[in-house]
Amino acid sequence: MAKASTHLTQLDEWRALLEHQASMANVHMRELFNQDPQRFQRFFTEAAGISLDYSKNLITDDTMDLLMALARRCELPQRIEAMFRGDTINVTENRPALHVALRNLSDDAIEVDGQNIMPDVRETLARMEEFVWRIRSTQWRGFSNKPFTDVVSIGIGGSFLGPKLVSASLKPYWHGQLNCHYVANIDGSHITEVLRHINPETTLFLIQSKSFRTQETLENTKVAREWFLHNGGSEEQIGKHFVAVTAKPQAAIDFGIAEENIFPMWDWVGGRYSLWSAIGLPTALTIGMDNFRSLLSGAHSMDRHFRNTPLEQNLPVILALLGVWYGNFWGSDAHAILPYDHYLRGLPAHLQQLDMESNGKCVTQHGDPVDYQTGPIIWGGAGANGQHAYHQLLHQGTCLSPADFIIPLQTHNPVANHHAILFANCLSQTQALMQGKTEAEARTELEALGLPPEEVNRLARHKVIPGNKPSNTLLFDRATPRTVGALIALYEHKTYAQGVIWDVDSFDQWGVELGKQLGEGILQRLQSPTTPGSGSDSSTDGLIALFRSRHHN
Ligand code: F6P
C-alpha cells in the first residue's frame, strides 16, 4: 500500500537539508579534502563486487546524516521491504514490481495474489536453458538444416535497450558462431541495414514485446516475416525461425507465432526491468546460459545488499540520496553516466529509459502535483571519448550535472599501456572536476610559459576552472556477467529509492501514451487522401500538408 501523503517540502528533514545547503554553499571540496586526510575512506563503500568512492561530492558527515534522516522519514526501509515482499507498489497499474523475483536465487517464495511465482520463473529459466542449448549445439537448425549464425532481436524500449546493453557489455563471452543484431526503430533503415547482412536460412528472429501491441515491433516483425518468405522460407518453416517473448501469448499466436515458440513474461515485470526475464534471450543465446545465470546472480547479490544493508552503507541508497541532494537542494537537473569501458558504452542509453521513464513524473503516487524536482535528465557516453566533446561543459559550463565515472580495474583486452592510460584519464577527470584551477594557478602557469603580463591578464580568467563539481567513481574488477548484473541492479534500486523519496510511482509510464494515441490519427491523415488533412493545431496541420504534398514513396 502507498504510504499516506505527507508534503515532502514541509518535512522538518527537508527544511534541515535546505538550511544545511545554505551553510555548504560556499564550501569548496578542495578544503574538505585538505581538512580530512581520511575523506576517501570515510566516503567509500563496496558491495556485490562494486566499489563506490563518493568522497568527491559536496557533502560532509552532516549532509549524509540529514539525507539518511529524510530517507527514514520517507519510510525508505519499509518501502524497500514492500518491493521485495511483492506489495502493489505500482499503484496506478495496480500490480507489484518484481524484477527481483527473476533473479531470486534463494529458496524464498515470492507471492503475487497469494500464489508463489518462483516455480513459473524457474520453469521459464529451464525452458530458456533448453532452447539456448538447442540453438548453440546446433540441434535446432534453420529450414535448410544449416546451424544458425545470426539472431535478430526485434523489440523496442525495455525489450531492446537492456538486452542490447548486456549483450554488448559481455562481448568477450559471445559464442563464436552466433552473431546478435537488434532492430528497434520504425525507421525502415534500421531493419534494412540488418537484413542486408544476414541469410534467412541461418537467421533466428526473436520477437520481444511484453504487450505484443507495440507498433514499431509489430511492423518490423511483418517486414522480417515477408523478407523470410521472399527469400526461400515458407509458412511451414516460420516455426523454425520465429520465436516470441511476451506477456500476451494470445496476441503472439494471433500474429502467427507458434504457441510452443512463445516464452512468457509477466505483468509484474516492468519493460525497463525485463532484461532478466526471457527478454534476455538474445543475451543468453550469445553468452550462454551459464553466463546468463551469473548475470542473475550478480543482480541477486545487489538485491540482497539493497534489502539487508543499513541505509548508511547501502550503495543504491547512497547514490539515490546524492541525486536528491543535487536535484532538490543545489538546482541540478541533469546527471551524467560516463562508462570508461568500451563494452559498457550502451549504459547511458539503458539508464536513460530506466531512470527517466521511471521517475520523470509530476504527480505523487496519490495524484497530487509535486512542487519539487523529480527525475533528472540522464545523459552521457563512453570515456575517454567524451573528454574531447562534452566534458568542457562539465568543467566550465554553468549548469551542474553530477557524473558517475564507471571503470573496471582490469581490461578484457590488455593492449599496450591502454588500460593504465584510460584509468589515468578517468581519475584525472574526477580530480579536475573536484579541485578545478584557481586564477592564481592559471597565472602561474601562464607566467611559466614566459607570456607578457598583458597576455597573462587577458588569458588568466579564461583558464580558471571553478571545480567543486561532484562525481562518483564506481569500480569493479572486470566487466563479467556478475559485475554487469550487479551494476545494472544497483541503478535499478537507486531509481526506486529516489522514487520513494519523491513519492512517485516509478513503475508506470503514462507520459508515453499520449504520443502513441495522437500518432494513430496523424498516420491516418498522412496516408488517406479522404481523411481531412486539417483539424488540429496549425503547426501539425501544416506539417501534415507538407508531407502529403512532398512525400512520394
Ligand atoms: O512506450 C514505452 C514502453 O511501454 C516501454 O515501457 C516498454 O519498454 C516499451 O514501450 C516496449 O513495450 P513492449 O515490450 O510491450 O513492446
Residues whose N, C-alpha, C, O or C-beta is under 5 A from the ligand:
A	BS01	F6P	I156 G157 G158 S159 Q208 S209 K210 S211 F212 T214 G271 R272 Q509 V512
